[in-house]
Amino acid sequence: MKRPLLLTVLLALVAPLLIALAAPANALIDKDCSDFSTQQEAQTFYNQAGPGDPHRLDGSDGDGRACESLPCPCATSGGSTGGTTTTTLRQRARIVKIVDGDTVDARISSSGLVKRVRLLGINTPEVGRCGYTTATNSMKRLTPVGTTVTLVSDPTQSLKDRYGRLLRYVMKDGYDMNRAQVRRGMARLYVVSGDPFQRVASYRNALYDARSHDRGLWRTCW
């Protein structure tokens, strides 16, 4: 091999190493699911990586769970309803539609996906039942289309219900919109997975207050 050609080959081999050594210590090193041995390990990294899912570990569903194909131990467990999480997931989102008094569609900021969200811990009248329109309009006033909210999971509850809807507390400016519906007399308490949710005591107090004052649907429907 001629000397110029040998030099070219050596430079091609050494250049990537020199670039890596010259990179700043705090440069972002992109990760993917193959860099983790378990789902729990990936979830821990995902939770610490900050907002926006910069490493795209959440996949395409935008449910806040990283690398679901990896083996356990897992940060999530459970079955058909989407499992629970050992940590509290917080996702910034923007309301795009009010479905009814306890269900909204929201665009997740980190993924851009629109997800249907079932407000955790409450239940409002279904279509055709007394109070349906009133409860739905109440939700529209609380979170008009375009409102920026934070969707917060509950570690004691499933991440999704059996219909695939996200189960979340909907927070606006630090206030719990689920509880606001209860306090307005627009909703009763409802536990999807069968276990008391973390905020159940506060919701019960709100329910007692609304019922005691015949507020909202307690006056007209219940």
VOBA-1610 file (N, C-alpha, C; in pm, whole numbers, padded with zeros to 5 digits, always signed):
BEGIN
Met+00085-00119+00000Met+00000+00000+00000Met+00089+00124+00000Lys+00055+00218-00088Lys+00132+00340-00095Lys+00108+00425+00028Arg+00211+00505+00063Arg+00204+00584+00186Arg+00087+00681+00188Pro+00058+00758+00083Pro-00057+00850+00088Pro-00190+00776+00114Leu-00206+00658+00053Leu-00329+00583+00071Leu-00340+00532+00215Leu-00226+00487+00272Leu-00225+00440+00409Leu-00261+00554+00505Leu-00209+00672+00480Leu-00239+00787+00563Leu-00388+00823+00558Thr-00446+00814+00440Thr-00589+00844+00424Thr-00674+00747+00504Val-00637+00618+00500Val-00713+00515+00573Val-00702+00539+00723Leu-00582+00571+00771Leu-00563+00596+00914Leu-00642+00717+00961Leu-00645+00822+00880Leu-00721+00940+00917Leu-00870+00911+00924Ala-00918+00827+00833Ala-01060+00792+00833Ala-01098+00715+00959Leu-01004+00634+01010Leu-01030+00555+01130Leu-01022+00639+01257Val-00928+00734+01257Val-00902+00811+01378Val-00993+00932+01391Ala-01043+00986+01280Ala-01122+01110+01284Ala-01244+01102+01375Pro-01326+00995+01368Pro-01442+00989+01458Pro-01404+00994+01605Leu-01288+00929+01640Leu-01244+00929+01778Leu-01203+01069+01822Leu-01137+01141+01734Leu-01096+01278+01767Leu-01217+01369+01785Ile-01320+01351+01702Ile-01441+01433+01713Ile-01512+01407+01844Ala-01518+01278+01881Ala-01584+01242+02006Ala-01512+01301+02126Leu-01377+01297+02122Leu-01299+01351+02233Leu-01313+01502+02242Ala-01336+01566+02128Ala-01346+01712+02127Ala-01484+01763+02164Ala-01584+01673+02168Ala-01722+01716+02198Ala-01731+01765+02341Pro-01816+01862+02368Pro-01832+01911+02505Pro-01884+01803+02597Ala-01847+01813+02723Ala-01883+01709+02820Ala-02033+01698+02836Asn-02106+01809+02816Asn-02249+01806+02837Asn-02329+01788+02708Ala-02260+01747+02599Ala-02330+01727+02472Ala-02433+01616+02485Leu-02548+01631+02417Leu-02654+01532+02422Leu-02613+01406+02347Ile-02612+01294+02414Ile-02586+01165+02352Ile-02719+01096+02332Asp-02759+01078+02207Asp-02890+01022+02178Asp-02897+00877+02224Lys-03010+00842+02285Lys-03032+00707+02334Lys-03147+00644+02258Asp-03145+00512+02251Asp-03263+00440+02204Asp-03285+00320+02295Cys-03392+00246+02272Cys-03431+00140+02365Cys-03326+00029+02377Ser-03243+00014+02274Ser-03140-00090+02280Ser-03030-00058+02381Asp-03028+00067+02431Asp-02927+00106+02529Asp-02965+00064+02671Phe-03085+00008+02690Phe-03132-00031+02822Phe-03165-00180+02825Ser-03142-00240+02940Ser-03166-00384+02952Ser-03307-00416+03000Thr-03372-00322+03071Thr-03508-00344+03121Thr-03593-00220+03097Gln-03725-00240+03101Gln-03817-00127+03084Gln-03804-00029+03199Gln-03781-00081+03320Gln-03768+00006+03436Gln-03648+00099+03421Glu-03539+00046+03370Glu-03419+00128+03348Glu-03446+00237+03245Ala-03516+00202+03138Ala-03550+00300+03035Ala-03644+00406+03089Gln-03741+00364+03171Gln-03839+00459+03226Gln-03772+00559+03319Thr-03678+00509+03400Thr-03606+00598+03490Thr-03530+00705+03412Phe-03463+00663+03304Phe-03390+00758+03220Phe-03487+00856+03153Tyr-03599+00804+03105Tyr-03701+00886+03038Tyr-03753+00995+03132Asn-03781+00957+03258Asn-03834+01052+03355Asn-03735+01162+03388Gln-03606+01130+03381Gln-03501+01226+03416Gln-03454+01309+03297Ala-03494+01270+03177Ala-03443+01336+03056Ala-03508+01471+03031Gly-03616+01498+03103Gly-03680+01628+03087Gly-03795+01623+02987Pro-03867+01734+02972Pro-03985+01739+02885Pro-03950+01726+02738Gly-04046+01681+02661Gly-04029+01677+02517Gly-03982+01543+02464Asp-03947+01447+02552Asp-03898+01315+02510Asp-03789+01329+02403Pro-03676+01394+02436Pro-03572+01423+02336Pro-03512+01299+02272His-03521+01184+02339His-03463+01061+02285His-03567+00973+02215Arg-03693+01019+02213Arg-03800+00947+02143Arg-03816+00804+02194Leu-03817+00790+02326Leu-03831+00657+02387Leu-03977+00617+02409Asp-04068+00714+02393Asp-04210+00690+02421Asp-04282+00625+02304Gly-04218+00612+02191Gly-04284+00552+02077Gly-04387+00646+02017Ser-04492+00589+01960Ser-04590+00669+01887Ser-04719+00694+01963Asp-04736+00630+02081Asp-04866+00643+02148Asp-04873+00759+02247Gly-04758+00816+02285Gly-04758+00934+02370Gly-04818+00913+02507Asp-04806+00790+02562Asp-04869+00763+02692Asp-04774+00779+02809Gly-04648+00825+02782Gly-04554+00849+02891Gly-04480+00727+02939Arg-04492+00614+02870Arg-04422+00492+02909Arg-04312+00462+02807Ala-04190+00449+02855Ala-04075+00432+02767Ala-04049+00285+02737Cys-04013+00256+02613Cys-03960+00124+02572Cys-04043+00009+02627Glu-04170+00008+02593Glu-04260-00093+02648Glu-04228-00235+02601Ser-04147-00249+02496Ser-04112-00382+02446Ser-04000-00449+02525Leu-03933-00372+02613Leu-03822-00428+02690Leu-03873-00518+02802Pro-03791-00615+02845Pro-03834-00706+02952Pro-03837-00638+03088Cys-03912-00699+03180Cys-03915-00650+03318Cys-03790-00694+03392Pro-03756-00632+03509Pro-03846-00549+03590Pro-03890-00423+03517Cys-04018-00386+03543Cys-04081-00277+03471Cys-04124-00168+03566Ala-04124-00046+03514Ala-04181+00065+03590Ala-04331+00067+03575Thr-04382-00019+03487Thr-04526-00034+03471Thr-04562-00179+03492Ser-04683-00202+03538Ser-04732-00338+03556Ser-04880-00339+03534Gly-04937-00456+03515Gly-05081-00464+03496Gly-05113-00514+03358Gly-05241-00513+03322Gly-05281-00577+03199Gly-05368-00492+03111Ser-05495-00532+03092Ser-05578-00480+02986Ser-05609-00332+03001Thr-05604-00278+03118Thr-05639-00138+03135Thr-05518-00047+03128Gly-05402-00101+03094Gly-05287-00016+03072Gly-05190-00010+03187Gly-05219-00079+03297Gly-05124-00089+03406Gly-05116+00036+03490Thr-05029+00031+03590Thr-05002+00147+03674Thr-04856+00182+03660Thr-04817+00295+03711Thr-04678+00337+03705Thr-04628+00367+03846Thr-04501+00338+03869Thr-04444+00363+04002Thr-04412+00510+04021Thr-04420+00589+03915Thr-04394+00732+03924Thr-04515+00809+03871Thr-04524+00936+03907Thr-04631+01020+03858Thr-04591+01081+03724Leu-04670+01056+03621Leu-04642+01111+03488Leu-04710+01247+03474Arg-04636+01344+03424Arg-04690+01478+03401Arg-04666+01513+03255Gln-04775+01544+03185Gln-04764+01575+03042Gln-04836+01707+03013Arg-04763+01799+02952Arg-04825+01923+02909Arg-04911+01893+02786Ala-05027+01956+02778Ala-05118+01930+02667Ala-05206+02052+02644Arg-05271+02051+02528Arg-05364+02159+02495Arg-05500+02097+02460Ile-05606+02149+02519Ile-05739+02097+02496Ile-05782+02127+02352Val-05828+02023+02280Val-05875+02042+02142Val-06024+02013+02128Lys-06082+01943+02227Lys-06225+01912+02219Lys-06278+01873+02357Ile-06398+01919+02390Ile-06467+01871+02509Ile-06567+01766+02463Val-06547+01643+02505Val-06634+01533+02463Val-06761+01531+02547Asp-06744+01538+02679Asp-06857+01548+02771Asp-06805+01599+02905Gly-06881+01582+03011Gly-06842+01640+03139Gly-06721+01578+03204Asp-06681+01457+03162Asp-06565+01393+03224Asp-06465+01340+03121Thr-06475+01386+02997Thr-06386+01337+02892Thr-06348+01451+02799Val-06218+01460+02768Val-06170+01563+02676Val-06071+01501+02579Asp-06049+01568+02467Asp-05941+01534+02376Asp-05833+01639+02394Ala-05709+01595+02407Ala-05598+01687+02430Ala-05478+01650+02343Arg-05411+01751+02292Arg-05290+01729+02213Arg-05169+01731+02307Ile-05098+01618+02314Ile-04982+01607+02402Ile-04866+01687+02343Ser-04811+01777+02422Ser-04708+01868+02371Ser-04583+01794+02324Ser-04544+01688+02397Ser-04418+01620+02365Ser-04424+01540+02236Ser-04543+01489+02199Ser-04555+01404+02081Ser-04637+01466+01969Gly-04720+01565+02003Gly-04809+01622+01904Gly-04933+01539+01877Leu-04947+01428+01949Leu-05060+01338+01927Leu-05182+01385+02007Val-05299+01368+01949Val-05424+01396+02019Val-05470+01269+02088Lys-05488+01277+02219Lys-05530+01161+02298Lys-05661+01192+02369Arg-05744+01089+02380Arg-05868+01104+02457Arg-05836+01081+02605Val-05882+01173+02688Val-05849+01171+02830Val-05977+01159+02912Arg-05982+01057+02995Arg-06093+01038+03090Arg-06051+01098+03223Leu-06124+01198+03271Leu-06089+01262+03398Leu-06100+01160+03510Leu-05991+01138+03578Leu-05980+01034+03679Leu-06061+01068+03803Gly-06134+00969+03854Gly-06200+00983+03984Gly-06339+01040+03982Ile-06391+01078+03862Ile-06524+01138+03858Ile-06610+01074+03749Asn-06741+01095+03758Asn-06833+01044+03658Asn-06947+01144+03641Thr-06975+01182+03516Thr-07083+01275+03486Thr-07187+01205+03401Pro-07307+01258+03389Pro-07415+01191+03315Pro-07380+01165+03169Glu-07424+01050+03119Glu-07402+01014+02979Glu-07507+01082+02891Val-07488+01070+02760Val-07581+01128+02663Val-07722+01076+02690Gly-07819+01168+02691Gly-07957+01130+02712Gly-08000+01128+02857Arg-07904+01139+02950Arg-07936+01141+03093Arg-07949+01285+03144Cys-08027+01298+03249Cys-08046+01430+03309Cys-07910+01488+03353Gly-07881+01608+03309Gly-07758+01675+03348Gly-07644+01664+03249Tyr-07663+01584+03142Tyr-07553+01565+03045Tyr-07506+01699+02987Thr-07600+01776+02934Thr-07564+01902+02870Thr-07505+02001+02970Thr-07563+02006+03089Thr-07514+02099+03191Thr-07371+02066+03233Ala-07343+01937+03256Ala-07208+01896+03296Ala-07107+01919+03185Thr-07149+01894+03060Thr-07060+01916+02946Thr-07028+02064+02931Asn-07128+02149+02943Asn-07105+02294+02933Asn-07017+02345+03046Ser-07031+02283+03164Ser-06944+02321+03277Ser-06798+02291+03244Met-06774+02176+03183Met-06637+02139+03145Met-06584+02235+03038Lys-06671+02277+02948Lys-06630+02372+02844Lys-06588+02506+02904Arg-06656+02545+03011Arg-06620+02672+03076Arg-06490+02658+03156Leu-06471+02540+03215Leu-06349+02518+03295Leu-06225+02509+03207Thr-06237+02437+03096Thr-06122+02416+03007Thr-06163+02439+02863Pro-06180+02563+02821Pro-06218+02591+02682Pro-06115+02534+02585Val-06160+02508+02463Val-06068+02462+02359Val-05953+02561+02347Gly-05831+02508+02344Gly-05711+02591+02338Gly-05642+02608+02472Thr-05709+02566+02580Thr-05650+02580+02713Thr-05529+02488+02729Thr-05423+02541+02786Thr-05306+02461+02818Thr-05325+02398+02957Val-05307+02268+02966Val-05327+02196+03091Val-05209+02103+03115Thr-05204+02050+03236Thr-05108+01944+03267Thr-05187+01819+03303Leu-05157+01709+03234Leu-05222+01581+03261Leu-05136+01505+03360Val-05194+01467+03473Val-05119+01404+03581Val-05177+01266+03610Ser-05091+01165+03609Ser-05137+01030+03640Ser-05139+01009+03791Asp-05199+00899+03831Asp-05206+00860+03972Asp-05139+00724+03986Pro-05029+00714+04064Pro-04957+00586+04075Pro-05042+00471+04127Thr-05155+00501+04191Thr-05241+00393+04244Thr-05343+00346+04142Gln-05350+00414+04028Gln-05452+00383+03929Gln-05390+00340+03796Ser-05474+00283+03709Ser-05429+00246+03576Ser-05398+00370+03494Leu-05307+00355+03400Leu-05274+00466+03311Leu-05382+00487+03206Lys-05454+00379+03171Lys-05560+00385+03072Lys-05679+00304+03120Asp-05797+00338+03067Asp-05913+00255+03098Asp-05929+00149+02990Arg-06032+00070+02997Arg-06048-00043+02905Arg-06074+00001+02761Tyr-06108+00129+02742Tyr-06130+00182+02608Tyr-06005+00248+02551Gly-05896+00244+02626Gly-05770+00303+02580Gly-05756+00451+02608Arg-05851+00509+02684Arg-05841+00651+02718Arg-05742+00670+02832Leu-05665+00778+02826Leu-05574+00811+02935Leu-05655+00847+03058Leu-05615+00796+03173Leu-05678+00831+03301Leu-05589+00933+03369Arg-05638+01056+03382Arg-05553+01163+03433Arg-05633+01264+03516Tyr-05560+01328+03609Tyr-05608+01452+03667Tyr-05576+01561+03565Val-05673+01649+03537Val-05650+01758+03444Val-05629+01885+03526Met-05507+01937+03522Met-05469+02052+03603Met-05457+02177+03514Lys-05519+02286+03559Lys-05508+02414+03489Lys-05463+02520+03589Asp-05349+02580+03563Asp-05295+02684+03652Asp-05286+02634+03797Gly-05254+02506+03814Gly-05239+02450+03947Gly-05367+02402+04011Tyr-05481+02418+03944Tyr-05610+02378+04000Tyr-05660+02250+03933Asp-05720+02164+04013Asp-05768+02033+03968Asp-05907+02049+03908Met-05918+02031+03775Met-06046+02045+03707Met-06141+01929+03737Asn-06087+01811+03767Asn-06171+01698+03806Asn-06248+01733+03933Arg-06174+01781+04031Arg-06235+01817+04159Arg-06331+01935+04142Ala-06297+02026+04051Ala-06384+02141+04027Ala-06521+02097+03978Gln-06524+01994+03893Gln-06652+01941+03845Gln-06734+01883+03962Val-06665+01815+04053Val-06734+01759+04169Val-06789+01872+04257Arg-06707+01971+04284Arg-06747+02081+04373Arg-06860+02163+04314Arg-06866+02171+04181Arg-06975+02243+04115Arg-07106+02164+04116Gly-07099+02040+04162Gly-07218+01956+04161Gly-07245+01893+04026Met-07143+01881+03943Met-07157+01827+03809Met-07113+01682+03798Ala-07050+01629+03901Ala-06994+01494+03892Ala-07002+01423+04027Arg-07012+01292+04019Arg-06999+01206+04135Arg-06862+01141+04131Leu-06825+01075+04240Leu-06697+01005+04245Leu-06705+00873+04169Tyr-06594+00836+04106Tyr-06589+00711+04029Tyr-06446+00659+04027Val-06430+00535+04065Val-06298+00472+04067Val-06298+00361+03963Val-06217+00378+03858Val-06218+00286+03745Val-06155+00152+03780Ser-06041+00153+03847Ser-05966+00029+03869Ser-06002-00041+03999Gly-06093+00012+04075Gly-06140-00058+04196Gly-06069-00019+04323Asp-05964+00060+04316Asp-05890+00101+04435Asp-05904+00252+04453Pro-05909+00298+04579Pro-05919+00443+04603Pro-05802+00518+04541Phe-05832+00628+04473Phe-05725+00707+04414Phe-05669+00801+04520Gln-05554+00859+04493Gln-05482+00936+04593Gln-05560+01058+04644Arg-05641+01118+04561Arg-05709+01241+04599Arg-05853+01217+04645Val-05885+01093+04676Val-06024+01058+04704Val-06081+01136+04822Ala-06003+01160+04928Ala-06053+01232+05045Ala-06094+01374+05008Ser-06011+01441+04929Ser-06042+01577+04885Ser-06167+01579+04798Tyr-06182+01480+04713Tyr-06299+01473+04626Tyr-06426+01447+04707Arg-06415+01364+04809Arg-06530+01337+04894Arg-06575+01463+04966Asn-06480+01543+05010Asn-06514+01669+05076Asn-06586+01763+04978Ala-06538+01766+04853Ala-06601+01849+04751Ala-06742+01799+04720Leu-06758+01668+04717Leu-06889+01609+04692Leu-06987+01643+04803Tyr-06940+01630+04927Tyr-07025+01661+05043Tyr-07068+01808+05039Asp-06975+01895+05005Asp-07006+02038+04998Asp-07112+02067+04892Ala-07097+02007+04774Ala-07192+02031+04665Ala-07330+01975+04700Arg-07332+01857+04756Arg-07461+01794+04790Arg-07529+01869+04904Ser-07454+01915+05001Ser-07510+01987+05115Ser-07576+02118+05073His-07525+02177+04967His-07577+02306+04921His-07666+02292+04797Asp-07704+02167+04764Asp-07788+02143+04645Asp-07732+02214+04523Arg-07602+02201+04505Arg-07536+02272+04396Arg-07542+02189+04267Gly-07560+02256+04154Gly-07555+02189+04025Gly-07661+02082+04007Leu-07616+01963+03968Leu-07708+01854+03938Leu-07771+01794+04063Trp-07719+01825+04181Trp-07781+01778+04304Trp-07919+01845+04323Arg-07936+01959+04262Arg-08064+02028+04272Arg-08161+01981+04163Thr-08109+01948+04047Thr-08197+01923+03931Thr-08211+01776+03892Cys-08111+01694+03923Cys-08112+01558+03868Cys-08095+01446+03972Trp-08024+01473+04081Trp-07989+01363+04171Trp-08065+01372+04304
//
